[in-house]
Amino acid sequence: MASAQDARYGQKDSSDQNFDYMFKLLIIGNSSVGKTSFLFRYADDSFTSAFVSTVGIDFKVKTVFKNEKRIKLQIW
């Protein structure tokens, strides 16, 4: 189990590094077109129609499996 001190110095849990490939995806578009809704629906399989406009950046991580490879997606 990682301690608060470990997190402060940038040490990560070993499960965080357990992937074959990592892709960073950036979702861009005009305001109020559904970028945040898409992000939450894809990453968390959840939806709410009551989103307030996002100020700043939303970030999610999703791990998918394709051809017996673990692929980590960092979605911004």
Stockholm file with secondary structure:
# STOCKHOLM 1.0

chainA/1-76         MASAQDARYGQKDSSDQNFDYMFKLLIIGNSSVGKTSFLFRYADDSFTSAFVSTVGIDFKVKTVFKNEKRIKLQIW
#=GR chainA/1-76 SS CCCHHHHHTTCCCGGGGCCSEEEEECCCCCTTSSHHHHHHHHHHSCCCSCCCCCCSCCCEEEEEEETTEEEEEEEC
#=GC SS_cons        CCCHHHHHTTCCCGGGGCCSEEEEECCCCCTTSSHHHHHHHHHHSCCCSCCCCCCSCCCEEEEEEETTEEEEEEEC
//
